[in-house]
Each structure stands twice: as structure tokens, then as C-alpha cells.
Amino acid sequence: MDLFLLILSVVLAAGAAVTARAIKREHAATRAVTRHSRLRAPGRYELAYLAGGADRVADTAVGLLANSGDIRVARGGRVHHVEGARRSREPVEETVLGTVATHSGMAAGSLRRMVARSLAVETIEQYLARTGMIPADGALARAERLGTWLGALAIASFAGAAGSVVLLVLGGERLLLLPAMLVFVGTMVTTAVGAWWNRRAGRGPLTPLGQEVLDAARRATLRGDADLPVAMALYGLDELRNPGLRAELLGVGAPASPSRRRSAYSRGGSSSGSSSSSCGAGVTSYSCAGTSSRYEGGLSSCGGGSSSCGGGGGCGGGGG
Amino acid sequence: MSGSKRDLPDLGVGIGWRAELDLTIERMAGVDFLEVVAENVRPADLPESLRVLRARGLPVVPHGVSLGVGGAERPSADRLAHLAACAQALDSPLVSEHLAFVRGGGMEAGHLLPVPRTRWSLRVITENVRRAQDSLPVPLALENVAAIFGWPDDELTEAEFLAELVERTGVMLLIDVANLYTNQFNLGLSAVAALDTLPLEHLAYVHVAGGYEHHGIWHDTHTTAAPQAVLDVLSELCARVSPSGVLLEWDDEYPSDAALATELSRIRAAMHRVGAEIPR
């Protein structure tokens, strides 16, 4: 039994050494990909991802487009389409513009969540993973499995150390049990520390390269820097200089206008009386535009400009 | 309550307040006054933006769209009370509505329809306007509407009808030059002739808006920049009288802040460019 424990302690120690080396290789491999496949200096949205993940990317795109007037933010944090807004070459910005065009009047928070889950942001994530600035999905999966195995070895070593102590007390062979106990304890300590390190190293959102790139960008662009796109990417919506815009996008502005909460008064494009016109999208305020305006019963009445009525044909009546 | 132009403060150039544009309007330079669709606000719970803008001293005119003074039925006491409450909550210098037929026999027309312009209907509408004026704490201004048809037994033009109405009630006028243009385009009714007939000394303020032509019909949609022809009518009006205020209406498909500011500049330019030649 004493000899068996000694052999077992050596086997566990060897297993721990092999596992630890494998884990180290896994982490090293993640960093190695990085150094070799780095393609270009990161853009603002890649920096945004490094600084705050998908949410920061969405915040940056929404904030910049609102600041440039390509989308319109109203009180209550409602984001509206701007007719004739420019096209953007940035896929994330195109996603924001497209989403707002089809859901004009949506809450800023919902918009940011939709954009954060968009294909454009996923593409940024994939690029950063490919270039080694963030761990690729599953890149450390093997390291995680090995970490679990390391934990199991630590438990087994603890049990072996405890068994050795018991046998020593019962008068076992000291020459075999003492070395076994020492090896068990050593294995237990190193495997426990290794498992902890492995978990910690795998937890960070950035690889060392990603952190290095982010730190360099933050050294180059401080809070309040004139380069708003990069400053917003690195530090978030707080960088917006328009206080009204900042408050609404951060959700600390005044509540929405009653007129927006009151659907009875607010119909977006509508069909006109008896004669047709299908109308689209989400206008929230009530109007009495032109030849295709609508008038309903009750206090609310005449609603919806005809703008969302496609070609405007078929709308009867008059307007004011 | 009747009124004349001299009773009004100088309103300047304004824009229709819409919830979508609240922050835009708050930061936009060159906006002197506002108009808000009365049915879109609750006097007891005004939008924060309107409170902010009022605190800056900008006059806000409640603009009703559902009163229906052009109908055979008397104006609803509730609607009048709402208009009055809006005027009081906003400390408005006046309220405005449309000279329009909007409901009858319990049916809502769904549109701001032209009124039958006969002597008989003039008597009915005169009484409606008087009742409205009696219920309001500030002067009432009535707006000419855009139409794509006229009633077969009309005895008066819209301008003649409004002139008679002004004479009988002292009601003020809100002249929508885009509506004058629409009626000229769709019905062949000369905008200049209308301006010649309207009692412009009772003009409260002016509306300007854009629209588009589709299949030979002009749609006054309030969704585009005003065409030059509409601004020419404005210039023509300004050659006759100096309006207290001119207001841009934009109701959907809102453009950038810059585009709206440009539109206000175009209006200012048109106000100072008198003598524009437009077909009669």
C-alpha cells in the first residue's frame, strides 16, 4: 500500500506536469496567432470593441450618427430617421441607419441592443479574434478542459496526501510514505495554482495584444480629445459634447413627450378616409398635412401626414 | 374673441413643433415662435420641450385640427375647452383652426374638407365661429385649406367666403400659402387673386409647407421643402402686408437640422423678396 501511494504520487505529479505544459501551450498558441496575423491599425469600431465590447460599438455608432445629425434623437431617447441622411461606408453605421429607417422612433436602448447583436458587430468580433486581439470563440476551450483535469488532479493529490498522513500515523513505512506525501502536497499546490491561473487567463476579454493595442490607443487619445470618433470609441457616450443628446442617449433625459405616449393622438402614416393610400412607417406625431390627411373620431382626429403614403395618389379630401 | 393684426405680438419666423423635432428645435437658431397641434398635447402635462421653449420666451400657438367650424353642427364644447386650456397652459397670443368641414351626422370625414361656400352655409359658419370666439380666451385665426375639389353649388370663392366671415365675426386669418398654391395647381384658383380678395389686415400669421405633384395633382404633404412657387406666393403676400409671423410646417420624413434651418432661411429670403412674378 505504501509503495502504491508513492507510485500514485509520482504518476499524479507527472500527469500534472504534462497537463500544465499543455495548458501553457494553448495560451501561448492564442498569443502566437496574434502576432503573425495582425493586418492593419485598428479602426474606431475595432477600438470600441476592445474598449467595451459589442455594446460600446453600438454606442459609438449611434452616438456619432446622432452627433452628425444623420439620425435624430428626441426627448425620451427616441431615435428617428433623418430623410436624406448620408450613406456610410462603415457597416456598423449602415446597420444603425438601416435599423432606424425601418423602426423610426424606436428607443435608443433597443436600437443599441439590436446593433450590438448585428452581423456588422459580429464581423468586427471575428476580425479581432482572427488578428488575435480577443480570444477566438473556442480558442481556449481545450485549455478550459485541461484546467478541469488539473483541478481533478489537485483533488486526487489532496486525497493521496491525506491517505499518506493516515498511514503514517498508523505506523506505515516512513521511507515510502514521507516522499509520497511530499509529492502529493507539491502536486496539489501546483495543480491548484495552475487551475486558478488558467481560469484567470481565460477570463479576460482581450488577449495581451488586444490590451496592448487598447492601451496604446488610450495613450494617444485621452478623454475629451478633439478626435470625437476615437474618443467615443474608447470612453463611451460620455464623450458627446451635446448635453441634450448625451442625456437622451444615456437614458437620463426627461421623459418622452406626452404626445408620443398617447397613441390616440399620434398615428403615423395612415390610410385616408374612404380612398385608399397605404401608409407606412412610424410617425408618432399628429398632423394635418395636405391632400391626404386623415381625420378620425374623438378628440384625436385628423392624423398622419401623407408623407408615408407612397405616391400620394388616391388620397382624397383637403388639408390644412 | 375677435382680433386684428395690431393686437398680436411680432411672431417672426417659426416652425411647427413636433415631438420628433423637439431637441432639434430647442437647439435651432432663428426660430422665433412655434405652433403645436392642439390635439397632440395635454394642457396639464405639456411636453418638457414646450416648457423649455416657453421658458425661453418663444410664443407657442395651439393649432387645432378637429374643431370643424365648417360643419352644420355647433363646435363641440369639449374641443373648445381643450383649445382654450392649451392657450392658457401655453400662454398663447392666439389659437388657430381650419375653415373646414370635418364631420356630419356622426360621421368623421377623415379630412379637412372645403366647406360649401354658399350664403346659407356662411350664416351657419358665422354662428359657429362666434361661439368658438366666445369660448376662447384669446383671438381665433382660421386657416384656408387645400382642396382637390369644390362643392357644386359654391357661390363664393374661398377668399370671398373668408372675407365675409372676417367681416361678420372679426376672426383672424391664418393664410397657408401652400394651400393657396395647391388650390391654384389642382383647381385653377389663382393664388394672387385670393390674396387680392382676402382682408389681409386681419392676417395673424402664415403657413408655408412643401408637397409634391403626383399624376397631375398637388399633394400638400408637409414632407418636402416648399417649392419656389409656394415661396413666390409668400413673397406676393409680403408685398401686400407684413405678416406678424410665418411658420414652416413639416410633418413627416423629417430632414436634417441643417435642411430645416435652410428652409427657414428660404422663408426669410422670400419674405424680403417682394414682387415675385407668379401666374394669376
Contacts between the chains, C-beta under 8 A, distances in Angstrom:
chain1	res1	chain2	res2	distance
A	69	B	256	4.8
A	69	B	257	5.2
A	69	B	258	6.7
A	70	B	256	7.6
A	72	B	20	6.6
A	72	B	21	7.5
A	72	B	23	7.7
A	72	B	24	6.3
A	72	B	254	6.5
A	72	B	257	7.8
A	73	B	23	6.3
A	74	B	19	6.1
A	74	B	20	5.4
A	74	B	21	7.2
A	74	B	22	5.1
A	74	B	23	5.8
A	74	B	24	7.9
A	75	B	19	7.6
A	75	B	22	4.9
A	75	B	23	6.2
A	75	B	47	7.3
A	75	B	48	5.9
A	75	B	49	5.6
A	78	B	19	7.8
A	78	B	20	7.5
A	80	B	20	4.9
A	80	B	254	6.6
A	81	B	254	7.8
A	82	B	254	6.5
A	82	B	255	6.5
A	82	B	256	5.3
A	83	B	223	7.8
A	83	B	253	4.4
A	83	B	254	6.1
A	83	B	255	4.7
A	83	B	256	8.0
A	84	B	255	5.4
A	84	B	256	6.7
A	84	B	259	6.8
A	85	B	256	7.1
A	105	B	20	7.2
A	242	B	27	7.6
A	244	B	23	5.2
A	244	B	26	6.8
A	244	B	27	6.9
A	245	B	23	7.1
A	248	B	23	7.1
A	254	B	48	4.0
A	255	B	48	7.1
A	256	B	19	7.5
A	257	B	19	4.4
A	257	B	22	6.3
A	257	B	47	3.4
A	257	B	48	6.9
A	257	B	49	6.3
A	257	B	50	7.9
A	258	B	41	6.7
A	258	B	42	5.3
A	258	B	45	4.9
A	258	B	46	7.5
A	258	B	47	5.9
A	259	B	19	4.9
A	259	B	40	4.1
A	259	B	41	5.9
A	259	B	47	6.2
A	260	B	19	4.8
A	262	B	40	7.9
A	262	B	42	7.5
A	265	B	39	5.4
A	265	B	40	4.9
A	266	B	19	7.7
A	266	B	40	6.7
A	268	B	252	7.7
A	269	B	252	7.0
A	272	B	110	6.2
A	272	B	111	6.9
A	273	B	109	6.6
A	273	B	110	3.3
A	273	B	111	5.7
A	274	B	110	7.4
A	283	B	20	7.5
A	283	B	251	7.6
A	283	B	252	4.8
A	284	B	19	6.0
A	284	B	20	6.5
A	285	B	18	4.4
A	285	B	19	4.9
A	285	B	20	6.0
A	285	B	37	7.2
A	285	B	40	6.0
A	285	B	251	7.3
A	286	B	37	5.2
A	286	B	39	5.8
A	286	B	40	4.6
A	286	B	65	7.5
A	287	B	18	7.5
A	287	B	37	6.5
A	287	B	65	8.0
A	287	B	222	6.4
A	287	B	249	7.8
A	287	B	251	3.5
A	287	B	252	6.9
A	288	B	37	7.0
A	288	B	63	7.9
A	288	B	65	4.1
A	288	B	98	7.2
A	288	B	112	6.0
A	288	B	251	7.9
A	289	B	209	7.2
A	289	B	211	8.0
A	289	B	220	6.4
A	289	B	221	5.2
A	289	B	222	3.8
A	289	B	223	7.1
A	289	B	249	7.2
A	289	B	251	4.5
A	289	B	252	7.2
A	290	B	146	5.5
A	290	B	178	7.9
A	290	B	182	7.0
A	290	B	209	7.5
A	290	B	211	5.6
A	290	B	219	5.4
A	290	B	220	3.0
A	290	B	221	4.9
A	290	B	222	6.3
A	291	B	146	5.7
A	291	B	147	8.0
A	291	B	148	5.5
A	291	B	182	6.9
A	291	B	186	7.8
A	291	B	211	7.7
A	291	B	217	7.0
A	291	B	218	7.3
A	291	B	219	4.7
A	291	B	220	5.6
A	291	B	221	7.7
A	292	B	219	6.1
A	292	B	221	7.1
A	293	B	65	8.0
A	293	B	111	6.0
A	293	B	112	6.2
A	294	B	110	5.2
A	294	B	111	7.1
A	295	B	65	7.5
A	295	B	66	6.9
A	295	B	102	5.3
A	295	B	103	7.7
A	295	B	108	5.5
A	295	B	109	5.7
A	295	B	110	4.4
A	295	B	111	5.5
A	295	B	112	6.9
A	296	B	108	5.9
A	296	B	110	6.9
A	297	B	103	7.8
A	297	B	108	4.6
A	299	B	39	6.2
A	299	B	66	6.7
A	299	B	78	6.9
A	299	B	79	6.6
A	299	B	82	6.5
A	300	B	39	5.8
A	300	B	66	7.5
A	301	B	39	6.0
A	301	B	65	6.1
A	301	B	66	3.4
A	301	B	102	7.2
A	301	B	108	7.0
A	302	B	39	7.6
A	302	B	65	4.2
A	302	B	66	5.8
A	302	B	102	7.0
A	302	B	110	7.7
A	302	B	111	7.5
A	302	B	112	6.4
A	304	B	252	7.8
A	305	B	221	6.0
A	305	B	222	5.4
A	305	B	223	6.1
A	305	B	251	3.6
A	305	B	252	4.0
A	306	B	219	6.1
A	306	B	221	4.7
A	306	B	223	7.6
A	306	B	252	7.9
A	307	B	221	5.1
A	307	B	222	7.2
A	307	B	223	3.5
A	307	B	251	6.7
A	307	B	252	3.4
A	307	B	253	4.5
A	308	B	252	6.2
A	308	B	253	7.7
A	309	B	221	7.8
A	311	B	214	5.1
A	311	B	215	7.8
A	312	B	212	6.7
A	312	B	214	4.5
A	312	B	217	7.8
A	312	B	219	4.1
A	312	B	221	6.5
A	313	B	214	5.4
A	313	B	215	5.4
A	313	B	217	7.5
A	315	B	219	6.9
A	316	B	111	6.6
A	316	B	148	7.0
A	317	B	109	6.8
A	317	B	110	6.8
A	317	B	111	2.6
A	317	B	112	7.0
A	317	B	113	5.4
A	317	B	147	7.9
A	317	B	148	7.4
A	318	B	100	6.8
A	318	B	111	5.7
A	318	B	112	5.0
A	318	B	113	5.3
A	318	B	114	5.5
A	318	B	145	4.5
A	318	B	146	5.2
A	318	B	147	4.1
A	318	B	148	6.8
A	319	B	111	7.2
A	319	B	112	5.4
A	319	B	145	6.3
A	319	B	146	4.5
A	319	B	179	7.2
A	319	B	182	7.7
A	319	B	220	5.1
A	320	B	65	6.7
A	320	B	98	4.2
A	320	B	100	6.4
A	320	B	112	4.5
A	320	B	143	5.3
A	320	B	145	4.8
A	320	B	146	7.0
A	320	B	176	6.6
A	320	B	179	6.9
